């Protein structure tokens, strides 16, 4: 190896079957929001809070830091 050679660590994408899937992440996020809990925003790790419509049931969530929303 020459002095200018870079060695990259393997990507998570190269190891299928490890870690949470996008589906797992979204299901956990929405379940927490539906339970009226503040969750960690998947975009910025800020506070994603439940968003409400005309009723007491949460209709989605919105991040207080970056404004990302899920429904």
C-alpha positions as CSV (number, residue, x, y, z in Angstrom):
1,X,0.0,0.0,0.0
2,X,1.2,3.5,-0.8
3,X,1.0,6.4,1.6
4,X,-1.9,7.9,-0.3
5,X,-4.1,4.8,-0.2
6,X,-7.4,5.1,1.7
7,X,-9.1,2.2,3.2
8,X,-12.8,2.6,3.8
9,X,-14.8,0.8,6.4
10,X,-17.5,-1.5,5.0
11,X,-20.8,0.2,4.5
12,X,-23.9,-0.9,6.3
13,X,-25.4,-1.4,2.9
14,X,-22.9,-4.1,2.2
15,X,-24.1,-6.2,5.2
16,X,-27.8,-7.1,4.5
17,X,-29.8,-8.3,7.5
18,X,-28.1,-6.2,10.1
19,X,-29.7,-3.3,11.9
20,X,-33.1,-1.7,11.6
21,X,-34.9,-1.3,8.3
22,X,-36.6,1.9,7.2
23,X,-39.9,0.2,7.9
24,X,-38.8,-0.6,11.5
25,X,-37.8,3.0,12.0
26,X,-41.1,4.4,10.7
27,X,-43.3,1.9,12.6
28,X,-41.5,2.7,15.9
29,X,-41.8,6.4,15.3
30,X,-45.5,6.3,14.4
31,X,-46.3,4.0,17.3
32,X,-44.7,6.4,19.7
33,X,-46.4,9.4,18.2
34,X,-49.8,7.6,18.3
35,X,-49.1,7.0,22.0
36,X,-48.7,10.8,22.5
37,X,-44.9,10.6,23.1
38,X,-42.2,12.9,21.9
39,X,-39.9,10.8,19.7
40,X,-36.5,11.4,18.2
41,X,-36.6,12.9,14.7
42,X,-35.1,10.5,12.1
43,X,-33.7,13.5,10.2
44,X,-32.0,15.6,12.8
45,X,-32.4,13.7,16.1
46,X,-34.4,16.6,17.5
47,X,-37.8,16.4,19.2
48,X,-40.6,15.0,17.0
49,X,-43.9,15.8,18.7
50,X,-47.4,14.5,18.0
51,X,-49.5,16.7,15.7
52,X,-53.3,16.8,16.3
53,X,-56.3,17.6,14.2
54,X,-59.8,18.2,15.5
55,X,-59.7,15.3,17.8
56,X,-57.5,13.9,20.6
57,X,-55.9,11.3,18.3
58,X,-52.5,12.2,16.9
59,X,-52.6,12.5,13.1
60,X,-48.8,12.5,12.7
61,X,-45.8,14.2,14.1
62,X,-43.6,17.3,13.4
63,X,-40.1,18.0,14.4
64,X,-39.7,21.1,16.6
65,X,-36.1,21.6,15.3
66,X,-36.0,20.9,11.5
67,X,-39.8,20.9,10.7
68,X,-39.8,17.4,9.2
69,X,-43.3,15.8,9.4
70,X,-44.8,12.3,9.2
71,X,-48.4,11.2,8.9
